[in-house]
Amino acid sequence: MKFTNLRHIAVVVGLVILSLSITATGQTVQVPVTWCAVQGSPTEQSFDGNRVGIELRERLRRSTEVVFIPQADVTLRSAYSSQLQNELKLPIILDPDPSVGTAGDVVGDGTDQGREFHTLIQHCDAVHAASGYSSTGLTLINIRRFVEESGEKTPVISWAGCWRFRGNCVRPYDGRIAVVDKYADLPLGQLAYLDPSEVLLAHAVGRALSLPLRNAEGALMRWQAQQMGVDAEWGNIELVDQEVELLRTGAAIVPGASIQGPRANLPSALLAKRIHDPIQETRSLKPHNDLGEVTLAFSTISGSYHPDLPWSPIDLRIELNGVLQPEESTTVWGFLDYREGLGVSDQELLAIGAPRTGLEGIDLVFSAKATQNDSFPHLIVFETDDTQELVEIVGPFAFQVSFEADLYSLPDPNPKANESAFPNHKIAISQGIQLGFTSNTRFARSIKDNVPNKIRLQLMTVDDQLSVLDHLGDLSSGVDFTVSRSELGYCRAYGVLRPGGPVSLRAEGLNVDGAVTVALGGTAMAVENSVIGDGLALVSFSIPEETPTGPGYFSIGVEGSNKTVECVIDIEPVKLPETVVFVPGFGPITIDINTEDPKESKEEALKEVMGRELIPEAAIGTEVAGVPKAPEQMQEVIVLRRPPRWLKPVLHITLALAIVGGLLWFIEQVFRRW
C-alpha cells in the first residue's frame, strides 16, 4: 500500500510538472485532427473537391479561435504530414448502413451499441492508410445527423470519447469523434445558425482529450448545449483552470502533436503508429475475437497515465471489434521481431505452447487472456536473452481498456429536464488489451535507442485449442511498424505584426506545387508575393487595418490541396508617436504609449520614471523653456525635476521619530496593565 501511495504521488507530481512546463512558457500546443466526411452529409453534397476540406477546416479554425486559443493556448490543425508528396483531398467515406434514415445518417441513440459509429472510424482510418498515410491525432467524422434506428431525428449532435481504464483516458490520446454537419437539419434548426462558434466541436474535442463533464452555467463541458446571447446562439465555452491544465497536458501527448516554437515546432514526447486490420476471416466470428486496430506508442515522458499502473515507455494497444459479455473470454498471442531476424524460429515456439506463425527471427512472444470482469488479463511474456534463448520475463503488464463514447445533445424542450442532474450518456463501443513494456525489457530499450526503428508484428486471437480465429494482416509475414516522429509543417513570421502593416511568413512542409494561399482567421489575405520550392514557402501580404490585436490564427495552404500549415502569431498594437520625458541631470527618456488605453499607458510609464525619486513639474507641451522643441516623431515633452536635496533626509528623520514614538507608546501601555 505504501508503494501504491508513493506511486500515486510520483504520478501526480510528474503530470503537474509536465503541465506547468507547458503552461508556464505560454507556448501553443498544436493538436492534429484527421477528418473524414460521410457521403450524404450536407457539406459533402453542397461542395465539390477540395472545398469540402476547406469547409471542415473552417470548423476547426472557429473552435480554435473562440474557445481554445483564448483560454488554453491550444490549436486544432490538419493532421496531413509534410512527408506526403501527392495531392491531398479530404476522404469521403460511404455510409455503412444507408438503410437507416437518409444517406449520411448514423444511429445515435445507442440502440446499436455504437456499431455504425465504430465502423465509420475504422473506414476513415483504412482510407488514410490506403493512401499511404497512417492517421494520427484525433479521428473526426462529419456526418449528416444522428437518428434513431427508425430514422427519426434525435437531439444528439456528437459522439466523442477516448480509450479508458477505470474511467480515465489512457495513452496515447487518440480520441474519436463524430459530429453532425454544420448545415444539419436539426430539431431546433440548422447548426450553423445555432453554433457559429463551434461549441459542439470544442466540447467533443474536450471529451476526446479527457475533460470530464461539468454541469455549470456557461461551461464548455456541460452535458448538453446551452443557449446564450442573441438569437438563441450557443455560448457555453468556459473552461476553469483545472480544465485548462488537463486540456494542455492531454493535448501535448496526442500522437503527432507539437509545441509551436520560435523557429520550428517541437515534436510531441509521444510517438505512435496505428494500423487497421480490414480483414474479417469468417462472418461467424464473434466481435470480441475480431481484431480491429493496433496502436504502438513510444513515450519519452516519465510518468504513468493512470495511478494504478507503473510507467512504461512502450504501449501496445490491441483493439477488439466488440465488448466481452459474461462468460466470454479472448486470448491474444503476439510475436515481435525488432532485431531484423536475429530471434528464434517458428519451430522453437512450440516448446512454450505458442501457435505457429510462419515468422522467423522472433524476439518477443506474449499471450494475454481477457475476460469481462478482469481489469488485468493473465499475461505471459517470453523474450530472447543474450544466448538467443526464449526466457520468461517479469515486468511487462497488461490491462483491459474500452473505448467509451459520450453523447452530447441539444437542450431538452422541457426546461425542468435541463435543470435536473445530467444523465450518464456513455456507451462502451469496443474493448481492447493494452500492454505496457517497462524499461527492464530488451524490447523497450531497443526502441528507445533506435528511433525510427522498424518492427515486425504478428497478432492473432485463438480458441482453447490454439486454432487461429483472426490475425493481423498476412499470417505468413506479419505487419511492419516504423516508429518515427510525424513531420507536420510549421510557420513563423519575420518581424513584428501590426494592423495595417506588411508581414512575411515562412512555412515549411508544403510539399505540393501550386499558388500559395493565406488566411487570417476566416479571411483570405491578398498575397503580394510568394515563393514555393522543396516544401518551403515564403509569402508576403499586408494585415488589414481593422484586424484586432492579440493571437492571430494563420493558415497557409496551396490551391488544389488540403495540405495546410497553421500557426498562431501575436498581432501587436500600433505604436503611437513617442513621448519624451526630459529629466535635468539624466537627459531625455523615451516612453512608449500603446493604442489600447493611451491615458493609462502614459500614467504607468510616468510612474515608472517618477519611481527614481523624481516629481513632476507642471510643464507638459511641445515646447518648454530650456528644452528644445520635440522632433516631429515625438508626441510631447514632459519635464521632471529632482526634489530638493534636504527633502529626503527630513522624510527619513520624520519616519524614524514616528517609529520610535510608536514603540514608546506601546511599552507604556504594557507597563500600565502590569
C-alpha positions in Angstrom: 0.0 0.0 0.0 2.9 2.3 0.8 4.3 1.6 -2.7 1.0 2.5 -4.3 0.7 5.8 -2.4 4.2 6.7 -3.4 3.5 5.9 -7.0 0.3 8.0 -6.9 2.4 10.9 -5.6 5.0 10.4 -8.2 2.5 10.3 -11.0 0.7 13.4 -9.8 3.9 15.3 -9.4 5.1 14.1 -12.9 1.9 15.3 -14.6 1.9 18.6 -12.7 5.5 19.2 -13.8 4.6 18.4 -17.4 1.6 20.6 -17.3 3.4 23.5 -15.6 6.3 23.2 -18.1 4.0 23.6 -21.0 1.7 26.2 -19.4 4.4 28.4 -17.9 6.1 29.0 -21.2 3.0 30.2 -22.9 3.7 28.0 -25.9 0.9 26.9 -28.2 0.1 23.2 -28.3 -0.9 22.1 -31.8 -3.3 19.1 -31.9 -3.6 17.3 -35.3 -7.0 16.2 -36.4 -7.7 13.7 -39.2 -11.1 14.4 -40.9 -13.4 12.3 -43.0 -16.8 13.2 -44.3 -19.6 10.7 -44.8 -21.2 10.6 -48.2 -24.6 12.2 -47.9 -23.7 14.9 -45.3 -24.8 18.4 -46.4 -21.2 19.7 -46.8 -20.3 16.8 -49.0 -23.4 17.2 -51.1 -23.1 21.0 -51.4 -19.4 21.4 -52.3 -17.0 19.8 -54.8 -13.5 18.6 -54.5 -11.2 20.5 -52.1 -13.9 22.8 -51.0 -15.2 20.1 -48.6 -11.9 20.1 -46.9 -11.8 23.8 -46.7 -15.3 23.9 -45.1 -14.4 21.4 -42.5 -11.1 23.1 -41.7 -13.1 26.2 -41.0 -14.9 24.4 -38.2 -11.5 23.6 -36.6 -10.5 27.2 -37.0 -13.6 28.7 -35.4 -13.5 26.5 -32.3 -9.7 27.2 -32.1 -10.2 31.0 -32.2 -13.2 31.2 -30.0 -12.6 28.5 -27.3 -9.1 27.0 -27.3 -6.6 29.8 -28.1 -8.0 32.5 -25.7 -8.4 30.1 -22.7 -5.8 27.3 -23.2 -3.4 28.4 -26.0 -4.2 25.2 -27.9 -4.9 24.9 -31.6 -6.6 22.3 -33.8 -4.8 21.7 -37.0 -4.8 19.5 -40.1 -3.0 16.2 -39.5 -1.6 15.8 -43.0 2.1 15.1 -42.8 4.7 17.0 -44.7 6.1 13.7 -45.9 3.2 13.2 -48.3 4.1 14.4 -51.8 0.8 13.8 -53.6 -2.2 16.0 -54.0 -4.5 15.7 -50.9 -8.2 15.6 -50.8 -10.4 15.0 -47.8 -11.6 11.4 -47.8 -15.3 10.8 -48.4 -16.4 7.5 -46.9 -19.6 5.6 -47.5 -22.4 5.3 -45.1 -22.0 1.8 -43.6 -25.8 1.4 -43.2 -27.8 3.5 -45.6 -31.0 1.6 -44.8 -31.2 3.7 -41.6 -32.7 7.2 -42.2 -31.1 9.0 -45.2 -27.6 8.5 -46.6 -25.1 10.1 -44.1 -27.3 9.5 -41.1 -25.9 7.5 -38.1 -27.7 5.7 -35.3 -27.2 8.0 -32.4 -29.4 6.9 -29.6 -27.2 4.0 -28.6 -29.5 1.2 -29.6 -26.9 -0.4 -31.9 -24.2 -0.1 -29.2 -22.2 2.2 -31.4 -21.6 -0.3 -34.2 -22.2 2.2 -37.0 -20.0 4.8 -35.3 -17.2 2.3 -34.8 -17.4 1.2 -38.4 -17.1 4.8 -39.6 -14.0 5.3 -37.6 -12.4 2.1 -39.0 -13.3 3.1 -42.6 -11.7 6.6 -42.1 -8.5 5.1 -40.8 -8.5 2.5 -43.5 -8.9 5.1 -46.3 -6.0 7.1 -44.9 -3.8 4.0 -44.6 -4.6 3.0 -48.2 -3.4 6.4 -49.4 0.0 5.9 -47.8 -0.8 7.9 -44.8 -1.3 6.4 -41.3 -3.8 8.6 -39.5 -2.5 10.3 -36.4 -4.0 12.6 -33.7 -7.8 12.7 -33.2 -10.0 11.0 -35.8 -13.1 13.1 -36.6 -16.1 12.2 -38.8 -18.5 14.7 -40.3 -22.0 13.0 -40.6 -25.4 14.2 -41.7 -27.2 13.7 -38.4 -27.8 11.2 -35.6 -31.1 9.3 -35.8 -33.0 6.5 -34.2 -33.0 3.1 -35.8 -36.4 4.0 -37.2 -34.8 7.0 -39.0 -36.4 9.6 -36.7 -34.3 12.7 -35.7 -32.7 12.7 -32.3 -31.3 15.7 -30.3 -27.9 14.0 -30.2 -25.3 16.2 -32.0 -21.9 14.4 -31.2 -20.3 11.3 -30.0 -16.8 11.6 -28.6 -14.5 9.8 -26.3 -11.2 8.1 -25.6 -9.7 4.8 -24.6 -10.3 4.4 -20.8 -9.1 2.3 -17.9 -11.2 2.5 -14.8 -12.7 5.7 -16.1 -9.6 7.6 -17.0 -8.1 8.2 -20.5 -5.0 6.2 -21.3 -2.0 7.0 -23.5 -1.9 7.6 -26.4 -4.7 10.3 -26.5 -6.0 9.4 -30.0 -9.7 10.1 -29.3 -12.5 9.5 -31.8 -15.3 12.0 -32.6 -18.4 12.1 -34.8 -20.2 15.5 -35.2 -23.3 16.4 -37.1 -22.8 18.6 -40.2 -23.0 22.3 -39.6 -25.9 22.5 -42.1 -27.7 19.6 -40.4 -31.5 19.6 -40.3 -31.9 19.5 -36.5 -35.0 19.8 -34.3 -34.1 23.4 -33.5 -32.9 24.5 -36.9 -29.6 24.4 -38.8 -26.5 24.0 -36.8 -24.6 26.9 -38.5 -27.3 29.3 -37.2 -27.2 28.0 -33.6 -23.5 27.3 -33.2 -21.4 29.9 -35.1 -18.5 29.4 -32.5 -18.4 25.6 -33.0 -19.2 24.9 -29.3 -20.2 21.5 -30.5 -16.8 20.7 -31.9 -14.9 22.2 -29.0 -17.0 20.1 -26.5 -16.3 16.9 -28.5 -12.6 17.6 -28.6 -12.6 18.3 -24.8 -14.1 14.8 -24.2 -11.5 13.2 -26.5 -8.8 14.9 -24.5 -10.0 13.6 -21.1 -12.1 16.6 -19.9 -14.9 15.4 -17.5 -18.4 16.7 -17.8 -19.2 19.7 -15.6 -22.9 20.8 -15.3 -22.4 24.5 -14.7 -23.9 27.6 -16.4 -21.7 28.6 -19.3 -19.3 25.6 -19.0 -18.0 24.1 -22.2 -18.3 20.6 -20.8 -22.0 20.8 -19.9 -23.8 17.6 -20.8 -25.9 19.5 -23.3 -25.6 22.7 -25.3 -26.7 25.9 -23.6 -28.4 28.7 -25.5 -26.9 32.1 -24.6 -26.7 35.5 -26.1 -28.6 36.9 -29.1 -30.7 34.7 -31.4 -30.5 31.7 -29.1 -26.9 31.0 -30.1 -24.9 28.6 -28.1 -22.5 30.3 -25.7 -21.2 27.7 -23.2 -17.5 28.0 -23.8 -16.0 28.5 -20.3 -13.0 26.5 -19.1 -11.8 26.6 -15.5 -8.2 26.5 -14.5 -8.2 22.8 -13.7 -9.7 22.0 -17.1 -7.1 24.1 -18.9 -4.3 22.1 -17.2 -5.9 18.8 -18.2 -6.5 20.0 -21.7 -2.9 21.2 -22.3 -1.4 18.1 -20.7 -3.7 15.8 -22.8 -3.1 17.8 -25.9 0.7 17.5 -25.5 0.6 13.7 -25.7 -1.7 13.3 -28.7 0.3 11.4 -31.4 1.7 13.9 -33.8 1.1 16.9 -31.5 3.7 19.7 -31.4 4.7 22.7 -29.5 5.0 25.9 -31.6 8.5 27.3 -31.1 10.1 30.5 -32.4 12.0 28.8 -35.2 10.4 25.3 -35.5 7.8 23.1 -33.9 8.9 20.9 -31.1 7.6 17.4 -31.6 5.4 15.6 -29.0 7.1 13.5 -26.4 4.9 10.6 -27.6 5.3 8.8 -30.9 2.6 6.4 -32.1 1.7 4.3 -35.2 -1.8 2.9 -35.8 -2.6 0.1 -38.2 -6.1 -1.0 -39.2 -7.0 -4.7 -39.8 -9.6 -4.7 -42.6 -9.9 -8.5 -42.8 -12.7 -10.5 -41.1 -11.8 -14.1 -41.8 -15.3 -15.6 -41.2 -18.7 -14.0 -40.9 -19.4 -16.2 -37.9 -16.5 -14.6 -36.0 -17.7 -13.0 -32.7 -16.8 -9.3 -32.4 -14.7 -9.8 -29.3 -12.5 -12.3 -31.2 -12.1 -10.0 -34.3 -9.0 -7.8 -34.3 -9.7 -4.1 -35.2 -6.8 -1.7 -34.9 -3.4 -2.0 -33.3 -1.6 1.0 -31.9 2.1 1.0 -30.9 3.2 4.1 -28.8 6.6 5.1 -27.5 6.7 7.8 -24.9 9.7 9.8 -23.6 7.5 11.2 -20.8 8.4 9.7 -17.4 5.1 9.2 -15.6 2.1 6.9 -15.9 -1.2 8.0 -17.4 -3.0 6.3 -14.5 -2.0 6.0 -10.8 -2.8 2.2 -10.7 -0.2 1.5 -13.4 3.6 1.7 -13.5 5.2 3.8 -16.1 6.1 2.1 -19.4 7.9 3.7 -22.3 6.2 1.3 -24.8 2.5 0.7 -25.1 0.8 -1.8 -27.4 -3.0 -1.5 -27.7 -4.9 -4.3 -29.3 -8.5 -3.3 -30.2 -11.2 -5.9 -30.5 -14.3 -5.1 -32.5 -16.7 -5.7 -29.7 -17.2 -5.8 -25.9 -16.8 -9.0 -23.9 -20.0 -10.4 -22.5 -20.4 -12.6 -19.3 -18.7 -16.0 -19.6 -16.8 -14.8 -22.7 -13.0 -14.5 -23.0 -10.4 -13.6 -25.6 -6.9 -14.9 -25.9 -4.4 -12.9 -27.9 -1.0 -14.1 -29.0 1.6 -11.6 -30.2 5.0 -12.0 -31.8 7.6 -9.2 -32.4 10.7 -9.1 -34.4 12.6 -5.9 -33.6 16.2 -7.1 -34.4 15.7 -8.0 -38.1 15.5 -11.8 -37.9 18.0 -12.4 -35.0 15.5 -14.1 -32.7 14.1 -17.7 -32.5 12.3 -19.6 -35.3 8.7 -20.6 -35.5 9.6 -24.2 -34.6 11.1 -23.2 -31.3 7.8 -21.5 -30.2 6.2 -24.9 -29.9 8.1 -25.5 -26.7 6.2 -22.7 -24.9 2.8 -23.8 -26.3 2.5 -21.0 -28.8 0.7 -21.4 -32.1 2.5 -21.5 -35.4 3.1 -18.1 -37.1 5.3 -18.7 -40.2 7.7 -16.0 -38.9 11.4 -16.3 -38.5 13.6 -14.3 -36.1 11.1 -13.7 -33.2 12.5 -11.7 -30.3 9.4 -11.4 -28.0 6.3 -13.5 -27.5 3.3 -12.8 -25.3 -0.1 -14.3 -24.5 -2.9 -12.3 -22.8 -6.3 -13.7 -21.9 -9.1 -11.3 -21.1 -12.5 -11.8 -19.5 -15.3 -9.4 -18.8 -14.7 -8.7 -15.1 -10.8 -8.9 -15.0 -9.2 -5.5 -15.3 -5.8 -7.1 -15.6 -5.7 -10.0 -18.2 -3.5 -13.0 -17.5 -0.2 -12.2 -19.2 2.8 -14.4 -20.1 5.8 -12.9 -21.8 9.0 -14.6 -23.3 11.9 -12.7 -24.7 15.2 -13.8 -26.1 18.3 -13.4 -23.9 21.9 -12.9 -25.0 22.2 -16.6 -25.9 19.2 -16.3 -28.3 17.1 -18.5 -26.0 13.5 -17.6 -25.1 13.2 -16.8 -21.4 10.1 -15.9 -19.5 10.4 -12.4 -18.1 8.6 -10.3 -15.4 7.9 -6.6 -15.8 5.5 -6.1 -18.7 1.9 -5.8 -17.6 -1.5 -5.9 -19.3 -4.8 -4.2 -18.6 -8.1 -4.1 -20.2 -9.3 -0.9 -21.9 -12.5 0.1 -23.5 -13.5 2.9 -25.9 -16.4 4.8 -24.3 -18.3 7.5 -26.3 -20.2 10.3 -24.6 -23.3 11.6 -26.2 -23.8 15.4 -26.5 -27.3 16.7 -27.2 -29.4 19.8 -27.9 -31.2 21.3 -24.9 -34.4 19.5 -23.8 -37.6 21.4 -24.8 -38.7 20.8 -21.2 -36.8 23.4 -19.0 -37.2 21.3 -15.9 -35.3 18.5 -17.6 -32.4 20.8 -18.3 -32.2 21.8 -14.6 -32.0 18.2 -13.4 -28.8 16.3 -12.8 -27.2 15.3 -16.1 -27.6 11.6 -17.0 -24.8 9.3 -17.8 -24.9 9.2 -21.7 -21.9 6.9 -22.1 -21.6 3.9 -24.3 -18.9 1.3 -24.3 -18.3 0.5 -28.0 -15.3 -1.7 -28.2 -12.8 -3.4 -25.9 -9.1 -4.0 -26.0 -6.0 -5.2 -24.3 -3.1 -2.8 -23.7 0.4 -4.0 -22.8 3.0 -1.8 -21.1 6.6 -2.9 -21.8 8.7 -1.5 -18.9 12.3 -0.4 -19.3 13.7 -3.7 -18.0 12.7 -5.4 -21.3 15.1 -5.6 -24.2 12.3 -4.5 -26.5 11.8 -1.2 -24.7 15.5 -0.4 -24.6 15.8 -1.3 -28.3 13.0 1.1 -29.4 14.4 3.9 -27.2 17.9 3.6 -28.6 16.8 3.2 -32.2 14.1 5.7 -33.3 13.0 5.3 -36.0 13.0 1.6 -35.6 11.3 -1.0 -37.9 9.3 -3.6 -36.1 7.5 -6.7 -37.5 4.4 -7.6 -35.5 2.1 -10.6 -35.8 -1.1 -10.8 -33.7 -3.8 -13.4 -33.5 -6.8 -14.4 -31.5 -7.1 -18.1 -30.8 -9.5 -20.6 -29.2 -8.8 -23.0 -26.4 -7.2 -25.5 -28.9 -4.9 -22.7 -30.3 -6.8 -22.6 -33.6 -6.5 -19.2 -35.1 -9.7 -17.2 -35.2 -8.3 -13.9 -36.5 -4.9 -12.5 -37.4 -3.5 -9.1 -38.2 -2.6 -8.8 -41.8 -0.8 -11.5 -43.7 -0.3 -14.6 -41.5 3.0 -15.6 -43.1 4.8 -12.3 -42.8 3.2 -10.1 -40.2 2.8 -6.3 -40.4 5.7 -3.8 -40.3 5.6 -0.9 -37.9 8.0 2.0 -38.1 8.1 4.2 -35.0 9.1 7.7 -36.1 8.2 11.3 -35.5 5.4 12.9 -37.5 6.7 15.7 -39.6 3.9 18.2 -39.6 4.6 21.6 -41.2 5.1 24.8 -39.3 5.2 28.5 -40.0 6.7 31.6 -38.4 6.8 35.4 -39.0 9.6 37.7 -39.8 9.4 40.9 -37.7 6.6 42.3 -35.7 3.0 42.0 -36.9 0.7 45.1 -36.5 -2.7 46.0 -38.1 -2.2 47.8 -41.4 1.5 46.7 -41.6 3.3 44.4 -44.0 4.2 40.8 -43.0 6.3 38.0 -44.3 5.6 34.4 -43.3 7.8 31.3 -43.7 6.1 27.9 -44.0 7.8 24.5 -44.2 6.1 21.2 -45.0 4.1 22.2 -48.1 5.4 19.6 -50.4 3.0 20.3 -53.3 3.1 22.7 -56.2 0.6 25.5 -56.8 -0.3 29.0 -55.8 0.2 29.8 -52.1 -2.9 30.9 -50.1 -3.0 32.7 -46.7 -5.9 33.1 -44.4 -6.0 35.1 -41.1 -8.9 33.6 -39.2 -11.6 33.1 -41.7 -10.4 36.0 -44.0 -8.3 35.3 -47.1 -5.4 37.6 -47.4 -4.3 39.3 -50.7 -0.9 37.7 -51.3 1.5 40.2 -52.7 4.5 37.9 -53.3 5.1 34.2 -52.8 7.8 31.6 -53.5 7.5 27.9 -53.0 10.0 25.1 -53.5 11.3 22.0 -51.7 8.4 22.2 -49.3 9.4 25.8 -48.3 7.0 28.7 -48.9 7.8 32.4 -48.4 4.8 34.7 -48.6 4.2 38.4 -48.2 1.0 40.3 -47.6 -0.5 43.2 -45.5 -2.6 42.8 -42.4 -5.9 44.7 -42.7 -6.0 47.8 -40.5 -9.3 46.7 -38.8 -7.6 43.4 -37.5 -7.9 43.2 -33.7 -4.8 42.8 -31.7 -3.9 39.6 -29.9 -3.3 36.0 -31.1 -3.8 35.6 -34.9 -4.6 32.2 -36.4 -2.8 32.0 -39.7 -3.3 29.1 -42.2 -1.0 28.8 -45.2 -2.0 26.4 -48.0 -1.7 25.6 -51.6 -4.5 25.8 -54.1 -5.8 22.3 -55.1 -4.6 20.6 -52.0 -5.9 20.1 -48.5 -2.4 20.3 -47.0 -2.0 23.4 -44.8 0.3 24.8 -42.3 -1.1 26.6 -39.3 0.5 28.8 -36.7 -0.6 31.3 -34.0 1.3 34.7 -34.1 0.6 37.7 -31.9 -0.6 40.8 -33.6 0.7 43.8 -31.6 -0.9 47.2 -31.2 0.1 50.0 -33.5 2.6 52.3 -31.8 1.7 56.0 -31.3 4.3 58.7 -31.7 6.7 58.5 -28.8 6.6 60.7 -25.7 9.8 62.1 -24.3 10.4 62.6 -20.6 13.2 65.2 -20.1 15.0 64.9 -16.8 17.7 67.5 -15.9 20.8 65.6 -14.9 19.5 62.5 -16.6 18.8 63.6 -20.1 15.7 62.6 -22.3 13.9 59.3 -21.6 11.5 57.9 -24.2 8.3 56.1 -23.2 6.0 54.1 -25.4 2.3 54.5 -25.4 0.1 51.8 -26.9 -3.3 52.2 -28.5 -5.3 50.0 -26.1 -5.5 52.7 -23.4 -3.2 55.7 -24.2 -4.0 57.5 -20.9 -3.4 54.6 -18.7 -0.3 53.6 -20.6 1.2 57.1 -20.1 0.4 57.2 -16.4 2.1 53.8 -15.9 5.2 54.9 -17.8 5.4 58.2 -15.8 5.1 56.3 -12.5 8.0 54.2 -13.5 10.1 57.2 -14.3 9.0 59.0 -11.1 10.0 56.0 -9.1 13.6 57.2 -9.5 12.8 59.9 -6.8 11.5 62.4 -9.4 8.5 64.6 -9.0 6.6 66.2 -11.9 6.7 69.8 -12.8 3.7 71.5 -14.3 5.3 71.6 -17.8 3.7 69.4 -20.4 3.7 70.5 -24.0 5.6 70.5 -27.2 8.0 73.4 -26.1 9.4 74.1 -22.6 11.9 76.7 -21.5 15.3 75.4 -21.7 14.2 72.3 -23.7 14.4 72.1 -27.4 11.2 71.6 -29.4 10.3 67.9 -29.8 11.1 66.3 -33.1 8.2 65.6 -35.4 8.1 61.9 -34.5 7.6 62.9 -30.8 4.1 63.4 -29.5 5.0 65.6 -26.5 7.7 66.5 -24.0 7.3 66.1 -20.2 9.9 67.8 -17.9 10.6 66.4 -14.5 12.9 67.7 -11.8 14.6 66.3 -8.7 13.1 67.0 -5.3 15.0 69.4 -3.0 18.2 67.9 -1.6 17.0 68.5 2.0 13.6 66.8 1.5 14.8 63.2 1.6 16.8 63.3 4.9 13.9 65.2 6.5 11.4 62.4 5.4 13.8 59.8 6.8 14.1 61.5 10.2 10.4 62.0 10.4 9.7 58.3 9.8 12.3 57.3 12.3 10.8 59.5 15.0 7.3 58.2 14.3 8.5 54.6 14.7 10.3 55.3 18.0 7.3 57.2 19.3 5.1 54.3 18.5 7.3 51.8 20.3 7.5 54.0 23.4 3.7 54.3 23.5 3.3 50.5 23.2 5.8 49.9 26.1 4.0 52.5 28.3 0.6 50.7 27.7 2.1 47.3 28.6 3.6 48.6 31.9 0.3 50.3 32.8 -1.6 46.9 32.6 1.0 45.3 34.8 
